[in-house]
Amino acid sequence: AMWPINRKSVNFSPLNYPAWNCCSYSQRLTSIDACEKLGFVATSSSNSVILRRMFDGKLVRVIRLRSKERSFLISHVRLSCRGYVLVVAKSGKSATGARGHVLIYSVNGELVSRRQTLDCVTSIVVSESGYEFVVGGRAGKVVKYELLSLEAKDLLESVDREHPQTRLVMDELPKLKFSVTTLHLTKQEGHQNLLIGTSIGSLYTLKLSS
């Protein structure tokens, strides 16, 4: 059901209060994301993604996994400002199982591309441009993908190869049995910084190209 917030409240302001409350899910939600440029909110359950309009809560579309992907469980959903929905789905009985797939849909519901991930995905962030996204995994991999081609680049290996002065630091990473637990992208002075949080309590920062 959806219902409007009481706009007669003395403290109500359209600038800092939502226009609607939404509660229309019969399954446990696994992920949620919003994109102001698109004006959409995306929520995922185990085998579907629901798109709603951000400002009035109206249903836009339901994206369901195809029949041959019904054994997958959706763990993450993200929106690209370029009009795409990124879905991470994992095979097996648990959403924390082994490696799965990244599926790219248009907001019209069309499956555009898909690829098996290099690791069991635990976190995903989309760049401000909407053309790239980065995933972190249970085995400690941090991989950047191009949005539509899904061309992959292992960022930790790239840092080691392209910046030899960091070799002493990067050589220690494979020895640490950590998982990537969270990722965050920041933008500062024309470039992006990727913050990487791990299961052993470490925080790493990588400078990405603008």
Backbone bond lengths (Angstrom), bond angles and torsions (degrees), N, CA, C in turn:
res aa  C-N    CA-C-N  psi(-1)  N-CA   C-N-CA  omega(-1)  CA-C   N-CA-C  phi
1 A - - - 1.448 - - 1.521 109.22 -
2 M 1.317 116.26 154.07 1.463 122.00 175.47 1.515 108.26 -129.19
3 W 1.313 116.13 143.87 1.445 119.39 178.47 1.514 109.75 -147.35
4 P 1.337 118.03 147.80 1.461 120.35 -178.89 1.522 111.23 -75.97
5 I 1.331 115.73 148.30 1.454 121.39 172.10 1.527 109.22 -66.37
6 N 1.323 116.94 148.95 1.459 121.15 177.86 1.526 109.93 -68.06
7 R 1.318 116.31 100.56 1.458 120.83 -176.33 1.530 112.65 -78.42
8 K 1.351 117.34 -5.30 1.453 119.74 178.69 1.521 111.83 -86.62
9 S 1.314 116.07 -4.51 1.464 120.02 178.63 1.524 110.35 -59.33
10 V 1.326 115.58 141.84 1.464 121.08 -178.69 1.526 110.87 -60.20
11 N 1.343 116.94 -34.17 1.456 121.11 -175.86 1.524 113.64 -91.96
12 F 1.332 117.22 4.00 1.459 118.81 -175.70 1.518 111.17 -71.24
13 S 1.331 115.64 135.05 1.457 122.14 173.11 1.513 107.82 -142.49
14 P 1.341 119.16 129.77 1.463 120.55 -179.40 1.522 112.44 -65.14
15 L 1.329 117.40 -12.71 1.456 120.46 -178.32 1.519 112.41 -82.15
16 N 1.338 117.77 -26.10 1.460 118.46 -175.70 1.521 113.67 -129.99
17 Y 1.325 117.46 12.81 1.460 120.69 176.10 1.524 109.21 -126.83
18 P 1.330 118.00 143.76 1.467 119.80 176.87 1.521 110.39 -69.56
19 A 1.320 114.96 153.58 1.458 119.31 178.48 1.522 111.48 -80.67
20 W 1.341 116.66 -26.06 1.451 120.18 -175.80 1.524 109.89 -142.34
21 N 1.312 115.06 151.22 1.464 121.36 165.10 1.520 107.23 -103.47
22 C 1.315 117.71 136.41 1.462 121.45 179.33 1.523 109.99 -118.51
23 C 1.303 115.68 131.26 1.460 120.29 176.43 1.523 107.43 -150.41
24 S 1.339 115.82 82.64 1.456 118.97 -171.98 1.522 111.91 -135.84
25 Y 1.331 116.88 33.32 1.446 120.34 -174.92 1.521 111.16 -115.40
26 S 1.323 114.56 130.60 1.457 119.63 178.93 1.525 111.54 -95.03
27 Q 1.357 117.04 -7.53 1.449 121.63 179.04 1.520 110.41 -119.20
28 R 1.336 114.69 160.86 1.462 119.95 177.85 1.521 109.78 -66.32
29 L 1.339 116.60 133.22 1.453 120.54 177.21 1.523 109.86 -78.53
30 T 1.325 116.15 136.78 1.459 120.88 179.76 1.519 112.53 -103.91
31 S 1.351 117.48 -20.11 1.461 120.18 -178.10 1.518 109.40 -165.72
32 I 1.332 115.04 158.11 1.468 120.71 177.77 1.520 109.03 -148.69
33 D 1.327 116.65 144.84 1.457 121.18 177.57 1.521 108.32 -151.33
34 A 1.330 115.89 160.18 1.460 121.31 179.05 1.518 109.14 -141.49
35 C 1.324 116.48 148.58 1.458 122.45 177.61 1.517 108.34 -134.05
36 E 1.324 116.38 111.32 1.461 120.20 -177.95 1.524 111.84 -66.25
37 K 1.348 117.05 -34.85 1.465 119.43 -178.91 1.520 111.20 -64.54
38 L 1.323 117.14 -36.70 1.465 120.82 177.02 1.519 111.75 -84.29
39 G 1.333 116.20 -25.65 1.454 120.61 -175.74 1.516 112.43 76.02
40 F 1.342 117.25 27.60 1.460 122.05 -176.46 1.525 111.26 -119.18
41 V 1.327 114.41 151.27 1.460 122.99 167.51 1.522 106.85 -118.41
42 A 1.331 116.86 133.54 1.468 121.29 178.77 1.517 109.71 -117.53
43 T 1.314 116.43 134.14 1.464 121.85 174.63 1.523 107.85 -128.04
44 S 1.324 115.37 148.26 1.463 119.17 179.13 1.515 110.57 -125.74
45 S 1.327 114.33 145.89 1.462 122.24 167.98 1.525 105.83 -115.68
46 S 1.305 118.65 -163.94 1.459 120.47 -172.38 1.524 113.73 -62.97
47 N 1.345 118.71 -33.27 1.460 119.24 -175.67 1.519 114.45 -137.00
48 S 1.328 117.84 17.65 1.464 119.75 179.24 1.523 111.04 -154.12
49 V 1.332 114.49 159.27 1.465 122.44 176.22 1.517 107.99 -124.94
50 I 1.324 116.60 134.48 1.458 121.70 179.05 1.524 108.78 -113.03
51 L 1.332 116.07 127.89 1.456 122.70 175.27 1.519 109.36 -103.92
52 R 1.332 115.14 131.54 1.461 120.43 175.90 1.519 109.34 -129.57
53 R 1.324 115.02 154.79 1.457 119.02 173.32 1.520 108.55 -72.48
54 M 1.320 115.31 137.25 1.450 120.16 -172.24 1.526 112.89 -66.99
55 F 1.313 117.90 -36.52 1.452 120.09 -167.29 1.519 115.05 -96.05
56 D 1.338 117.64 -11.63 1.456 118.07 175.61 1.529 112.69 -134.34
57 G 1.345 117.62 -2.23 1.455 121.00 175.74 1.507 115.43 75.63
58 K 1.325 118.71 6.89 1.461 120.41 -177.32 1.526 110.94 -71.87
59 L 1.323 114.76 142.04 1.455 121.21 179.92 1.522 110.27 -67.24
60 V 1.350 115.65 130.44 1.462 121.21 176.16 1.519 110.43 -100.43
61 R 1.342 116.18 -49.38 1.463 119.18 -175.28 1.520 110.34 -166.12
62 V 1.318 115.68 150.12 1.459 122.22 170.38 1.526 107.48 -113.05
63 I 1.318 116.69 123.65 1.463 122.58 178.03 1.520 107.90 -105.62
64 R 1.316 116.51 119.56 1.460 121.24 -179.65 1.528 110.28 -112.30
65 L 1.321 116.01 145.03 1.456 120.01 174.55 1.518 110.09 -63.08
66 R 1.332 115.86 144.30 1.457 120.01 179.20 1.536 110.36 -68.62
67 S 1.334 115.57 164.80 1.463 120.19 -173.55 1.525 112.34 -57.27
68 K 1.349 117.61 -38.02 1.462 119.11 -178.52 1.528 112.35 -75.55
69 E 1.332 117.05 -5.92 1.463 121.52 177.88 1.523 111.45 -110.88
70 R 1.314 118.07 9.93 1.457 121.81 -175.75 1.525 112.78 -65.69
71 S 1.345 116.77 -18.40 1.468 119.18 177.50 1.526 111.54 -79.58
72 F 1.339 116.95 -8.34 1.461 120.93 179.34 1.526 110.13 -81.40
73 L 1.327 115.19 154.98 1.458 121.89 172.57 1.522 108.36 -120.55
74 I 1.315 116.79 128.74 1.465 121.19 -179.32 1.523 109.24 -78.03
75 S 1.323 115.88 127.75 1.465 120.05 179.86 1.522 112.61 -110.19
76 H 1.343 117.84 -28.53 1.462 121.20 -177.56 1.524 110.10 -141.52
77 V 1.316 115.71 146.38 1.456 121.66 170.19 1.524 107.77 -136.11
78 R 1.329 116.31 137.21 1.462 121.94 177.58 1.517 108.93 -138.71
79 L 1.332 115.66 151.14 1.458 122.19 178.98 1.522 110.12 -108.15
80 S 1.330 115.97 135.66 1.456 121.80 171.95 1.519 108.31 -100.34
81 C 1.325 116.36 138.10 1.466 119.87 -179.45 1.521 111.90 -66.10
82 R 1.336 117.28 -7.87 1.468 121.45 177.42 1.524 111.84 -84.38
83 G 1.316 116.72 2.79 1.460 120.01 175.73 1.514 114.23 95.04
84 Y 1.329 116.22 32.41 1.461 120.50 -179.39 1.526 110.92 -127.98
85 V 1.326 114.01 153.25 1.465 122.01 177.84 1.521 107.79 -113.52
86 L 1.328 117.62 122.72 1.453 122.71 179.32 1.522 108.61 -99.42
87 V 1.317 116.16 125.84 1.455 121.67 -178.33 1.525 109.17 -122.85
88 V 1.324 116.69 128.79 1.458 121.55 172.07 1.522 107.43 -104.99
89 A 1.329 116.11 120.22 1.465 121.39 -179.20 1.519 108.93 -125.30
90 K 1.335 116.19 139.36 1.458 121.02 -176.57 1.516 109.81 -119.86
91 S 1.315 115.11 143.21 1.453 120.19 179.39 1.519 109.99 -83.30
92 G 1.326 116.74 160.02 1.455 120.53 179.27 1.510 111.72 105.98
93 K 1.326 115.65 -179.50 1.457 121.48 -176.77 1.512 113.28 -83.46
94 S 1.335 117.10 -13.40 1.457 120.32 -177.28 1.511 109.63 -126.02
95 A 1.346 116.08 142.49 1.466 120.89 177.75 1.514 111.75 -69.33
96 T 1.339 117.44 -6.76 1.455 120.52 177.20 1.524 110.52 -104.76
97 G 1.320 116.53 21.98 1.459 121.27 -177.45 1.509 112.97 -74.89
98 A 1.347 116.89 -158.81 1.455 122.20 -176.08 1.523 110.48 -72.97
99 R 1.329 115.70 -172.03 1.461 120.07 -174.62 1.520 112.01 -57.67
100 G 1.297 116.14 151.80 1.451 120.93 -177.37 1.507 111.28 -131.41
101 H 1.336 116.70 -133.23 1.454 121.17 -175.76 1.525 110.82 -137.72
102 V 1.332 114.90 151.13 1.455 122.16 166.95 1.521 107.15 -103.31
103 L 1.315 116.84 125.91 1.463 122.00 179.89 1.519 108.51 -118.71
104 I 1.328 117.05 130.96 1.458 122.51 -179.93 1.523 109.17 -109.36
105 Y 1.331 116.10 121.58 1.454 122.44 176.84 1.521 109.87 -114.86
106 S 1.326 116.21 149.08 1.458 119.11 166.90 1.524 107.99 -76.76
107 V 1.313 117.16 161.84 1.469 118.85 179.07 1.525 111.33 -66.91
108 N 1.347 116.73 -10.77 1.465 120.89 175.15 1.527 111.84 -83.15
109 G 1.355 116.38 -4.03 1.448 120.35 176.61 1.515 114.84 97.78
110 E 1.331 118.60 0.02 1.457 121.82 -178.94 1.528 110.56 -81.21
111 L 1.330 116.88 132.44 1.461 121.31 174.71 1.523 108.18 -74.90
112 V 1.343 116.72 117.57 1.462 122.16 -175.01 1.525 111.25 -94.41
113 S 1.320 117.47 -44.71 1.463 121.03 -179.93 1.518 109.63 -159.48
114 R 1.340 115.18 163.94 1.451 120.39 178.98 1.520 108.75 -154.13
115 R 1.329 115.36 155.62 1.465 120.14 178.91 1.516 109.18 -158.75
116 Q 1.329 115.37 145.42 1.453 119.90 174.16 1.520 108.92 -73.01
117 T 1.326 116.74 137.15 1.459 120.65 -178.44 1.525 110.95 -78.86
118 L 1.347 115.46 158.30 1.458 121.13 -179.11 1.521 112.32 -82.73
119 D 1.314 117.15 -7.18 1.460 121.33 -175.54 1.522 107.33 -158.44
120 C 1.318 117.03 166.81 1.459 121.40 172.52 1.518 107.93 -73.20
121 V 1.320 117.85 112.33 1.467 122.27 -170.81 1.524 110.99 -73.28
122 T 1.328 115.27 129.06 1.462 121.53 176.93 1.524 112.70 -114.47
123 S 1.347 117.13 -15.97 1.462 120.35 -179.61 1.519 109.16 -157.40
124 I 1.329 116.71 149.66 1.464 121.39 -179.56 1.525 109.38 -148.07
125 V 1.330 116.64 137.78 1.463 122.07 175.92 1.520 108.37 -134.42
126 V 1.330 116.26 147.59 1.461 122.67 179.29 1.518 108.40 -108.66
127 S 1.324 116.44 139.11 1.461 120.37 -179.53 1.523 110.66 -67.45
128 E 1.327 115.54 160.38 1.463 120.46 -179.59 1.524 111.39 -61.76
129 S 1.337 117.13 -33.58 1.458 120.97 179.77 1.526 112.07 -70.71
130 G 1.342 116.61 -23.35 1.454 121.12 -178.05 1.503 114.44 82.83
131 Y 1.346 117.97 1.24 1.457 121.28 -177.59 1.528 113.16 -94.55
132 E 1.327 117.90 -12.44 1.454 121.93 -177.73 1.522 109.57 -137.13
133 F 1.335 115.45 158.36 1.453 119.88 171.47 1.517 109.07 -146.77
134 V 1.329 115.77 156.83 1.459 122.23 -176.63 1.525 108.49 -123.75
135 V 1.328 116.15 136.11 1.466 120.49 176.91 1.520 109.44 -120.86
136 G 1.324 115.79 146.32 1.457 122.65 173.07 1.513 108.59 -115.47
137 G 1.354 116.04 151.76 1.445 118.12 -173.21 1.515 115.52 -131.51
138 R 1.322 113.80 172.43 1.456 122.05 -177.74 1.524 111.99 -65.52
139 A 1.339 117.22 -29.49 1.458 121.16 -179.46 1.530 112.16 -89.62
140 G 1.330 117.33 7.59 1.458 120.70 176.65 1.511 115.22 89.27
141 K 1.331 118.28 8.56 1.461 120.41 178.28 1.520 110.59 -80.37
142 V 1.339 115.35 145.72 1.459 122.37 172.70 1.528 106.44 -127.86
143 V 1.330 116.25 112.72 1.463 121.04 -170.24 1.524 109.85 -124.65
144 K 1.338 115.24 132.38 1.464 121.04 175.52 1.523 109.24 -99.43
145 Y 1.329 116.95 134.23 1.452 122.97 179.09 1.522 110.41 -118.32
146 E 1.337 115.91 141.87 1.457 120.62 166.14 1.525 107.46 -74.38
147 L 1.316 116.80 142.23 1.465 120.16 -168.99 1.527 113.66 -59.76
148 L 1.330 118.24 -53.25 1.461 120.27 -172.56 1.523 112.87 -93.67
149 S 1.327 117.48 -40.87 1.463 119.24 179.79 1.519 111.59 -75.35
150 L 1.336 117.12 -22.48 1.463 123.89 -176.14 1.528 111.75 58.12
151 E 1.334 115.98 29.02 1.463 120.83 172.23 1.523 108.24 -66.09
152 A 1.339 116.46 131.42 1.466 121.28 -172.47 1.524 111.62 -106.42
153 K 1.339 115.07 147.22 1.458 121.91 176.05 1.522 108.02 -140.19
154 D 1.339 116.47 117.71 1.461 121.36 177.75 1.529 108.08 -73.67
155 L 1.322 117.08 111.11 1.462 120.41 -172.77 1.518 112.97 -69.20
156 L 1.322 118.60 -36.00 1.456 120.22 -179.16 1.522 111.00 -68.64
157 E 1.323 117.33 -40.62 1.460 120.27 176.19 1.518 110.90 -66.75
158 S 1.335 117.69 -35.77 1.458 121.27 -179.17 1.522 111.29 -67.64
159 V 1.340 116.45 -40.01 1.455 119.81 178.13 1.518 110.53 -61.75
160 D 1.322 116.45 -42.70 1.461 121.41 179.28 1.523 110.81 -61.90
161 R 1.328 117.60 -40.93 1.456 122.26 -174.99 1.527 112.12 -78.48
162 E 1.339 117.45 -39.77 1.455 121.45 -172.92 1.523 113.32 -88.53
163 H 1.341 117.02 -19.65 1.459 120.97 -177.70 1.525 109.14 -131.28
164 P 1.344 117.20 80.83 1.475 120.47 -175.91 1.515 113.87 -57.36
165 Q 1.350 117.64 -24.15 1.464 119.11 -178.71 1.522 112.08 -66.81
166 T 1.328 117.65 -16.11 1.464 120.81 179.24 1.530 111.55 -94.22
167 R 1.331 117.84 4.35 1.454 120.69 -171.57 1.530 112.64 -59.05
168 L 1.339 117.12 -37.96 1.460 119.52 -178.19 1.522 110.98 -63.03
169 V 1.335 115.84 -38.23 1.464 119.74 178.54 1.521 110.43 -72.22
170 M 1.339 116.73 -47.25 1.449 120.30 -174.61 1.524 112.04 -69.22
171 D 1.338 117.29 -28.85 1.461 119.41 178.92 1.519 111.91 -62.64
172 E 1.329 117.01 -23.79 1.455 120.13 -179.44 1.527 112.01 -79.04
173 L 1.343 117.38 -22.62 1.463 120.12 -173.77 1.527 113.37 -62.77
174 P 1.351 120.28 -45.63 1.460 118.22 -179.32 1.526 113.13 -63.36
175 K 1.330 117.87 -21.11 1.458 120.87 -177.58 1.523 111.62 -81.08
176 L 1.324 115.57 -16.46 1.465 120.23 -178.54 1.525 108.92 -90.51
177 K 1.307 116.94 122.00 1.466 120.88 -179.13 1.530 108.97 -84.64
178 F 1.345 115.37 68.36 1.455 119.06 -177.23 1.525 110.95 -111.18
179 S 1.327 114.82 162.04 1.459 122.35 169.75 1.510 108.63 -114.17
180 V 1.304 116.24 148.87 1.461 120.50 172.60 1.524 107.58 -79.11
181 T 1.316 117.14 121.94 1.464 120.75 -177.08 1.523 112.78 -101.74
182 T 1.340 117.31 -26.80 1.458 119.09 -178.18 1.521 110.04 -157.42
183 L 1.334 115.65 149.14 1.462 123.09 177.46 1.524 109.12 -130.71
184 H 1.328 115.29 148.43 1.474 119.38 176.35 1.525 108.56 -148.80
185 L 1.334 116.69 134.53 1.459 122.01 177.99 1.515 110.09 -104.67
186 T 1.321 116.29 131.58 1.457 121.45 173.70 1.522 108.63 -122.43
187 K 1.329 116.79 156.18 1.456 120.31 177.78 1.519 108.84 -123.56
188 Q 1.340 115.35 130.18 1.455 120.10 -176.89 1.518 109.67 -150.70
189 E 1.319 116.47 125.87 1.460 122.91 174.70 1.528 112.33 52.38
190 G 1.324 116.08 45.99 1.453 120.64 172.94 1.511 116.32 83.25
191 H 1.326 118.44 1.47 1.454 119.30 176.59 1.525 109.51 -135.21
192 Q 1.326 115.38 165.24 1.454 120.53 -179.64 1.517 110.34 -108.11
193 N 1.321 115.28 140.64 1.454 121.91 173.84 1.522 108.64 -108.80
194 L 1.310 116.41 133.25 1.458 121.84 176.64 1.519 108.13 -104.60
195 L 1.327 116.92 117.90 1.458 122.17 176.46 1.520 108.44 -94.34
196 I 1.329 116.53 130.28 1.464 122.58 -175.73 1.521 108.97 -120.87
197 G 1.315 117.31 116.00 1.458 122.15 175.60 1.514 109.86 -100.50
198 T 1.341 117.23 140.95 1.459 120.58 -175.22 1.524 111.69 -122.94
199 S 1.326 114.32 167.81 1.457 121.18 -177.87 1.524 112.89 -71.63
200 I 1.333 118.13 -13.28 1.465 120.80 179.21 1.524 111.18 -98.62
201 G 1.351 116.34 9.53 1.456 120.38 176.38 1.514 115.24 85.43
202 S 1.330 117.43 12.03 1.464 120.99 179.12 1.533 110.50 -91.26
203 L 1.332 115.32 150.00 1.453 121.50 175.87 1.518 108.06 -125.96
204 Y 1.333 116.27 121.90 1.459 121.91 178.95 1.522 109.06 -113.93
205 T 1.322 116.47 149.22 1.459 122.11 176.75 1.513 109.14 -124.73
206 L 1.327 116.79 126.60 1.457 122.34 175.99 1.512 108.55 -116.14
207 K 1.312 116.92 135.13 1.452 122.06 175.38 1.515 108.38 -90.02
208 L 1.336 116.47 122.10 1.453 121.48 179.97 1.513 109.12 -103.56
209 S 1.333 115.99 159.12 1.454 119.59 177.06 1.514 109.34 -68.60
210 S 1.317 116.09 153.50 1.470 121.18 -176.76 1.517 110.59 -70.14
